[in-house]
Amino acid sequence: KAGKPVCVHLTESEFPYGVLLDRLDGGDILCHCFQGRGEHTILGANGRIGAAALRARERGVLFDAAVGRVNCDFKVAAAALADLFLPDIVSTDLVGTSVYNHKLFHLLYVMSAFLALGMTLPEVVRACTAIPAARMGMSGRIGTLVPGAQADVAIIRLRERPLRFSDGKGNGIEGSQLLVPLATLKSGRLVYKRIDFEY
């Protein structure tokens, strides 16, 4: 590592997660933290969050959901959240084959899924804004609405409606809330607005 933080993609691991997690330091990131492919996950044999993940979190290792087409298992995520092990970062894992070819291409869909999994709206928003901004050394400039910040603003409506969320493995969870984009400002300039949004 040479003193530099790392972001680790670990899926379908051939070894227990502790082998890797015990090598990570504060500020390092484990992405796809709720993946369920292969024999090993962040859960222990008892189905609860593993001791290595708890030790890593105590050291300041960050856990990124990094939800994409295949590397997030809602069963693993539900078990972790039931153990009060929330992701530090909620993000997508967009690649060319994801965009518009899969339900999980949209960050607001992923955020809504984590609401259905039990996170609160402030927790989900913080995991998409303030925490990533801090990790990038940009607190106060992005991921916040404080005076002097960059004025990147998303105007979003929380719509009450029944919805079944599906992960890449076909596991489903029932939700009742969907975050819907209304308008976006980049550096204070309007770059997107729904045709029916008035302000």
Secondary structure as GFF3:
##gff-version 3
##sequence-region A 1 199
A	DSSP	beta_strand	7	9	.	.	.	ID=ss1
A	DSSP	alpha_helix	17	21	.	.	.	ID=ss2
A	DSSP	beta_strand	29	31	.	.	.	ID=ss3
A	DSSP	alpha_helix	51	59	.	.	.	ID=ss4
A	DSSP	beta_strand	62	64	.	.	.	ID=ss5
A	DSSP	alpha_helix	74	82	.	.	.	ID=ss6
A	DSSP	three_ten_helix	103	105	.	.	.	ID=ss7
A	DSSP	alpha_helix	107	117	.	.	.	ID=ss8
A	DSSP	alpha_helix	121	128	.	.	.	ID=ss9
A	DSSP	alpha_helix	130	135	.	.	.	ID=ss10
A	DSSP	beta_strand	153	166	.	.	.	ID=ss11
A	DSSP	beta_strand	172	186	.	.	.	ID=ss12
A	DSSP	beta_strand	189	193	.	.	.	ID=ss13
###
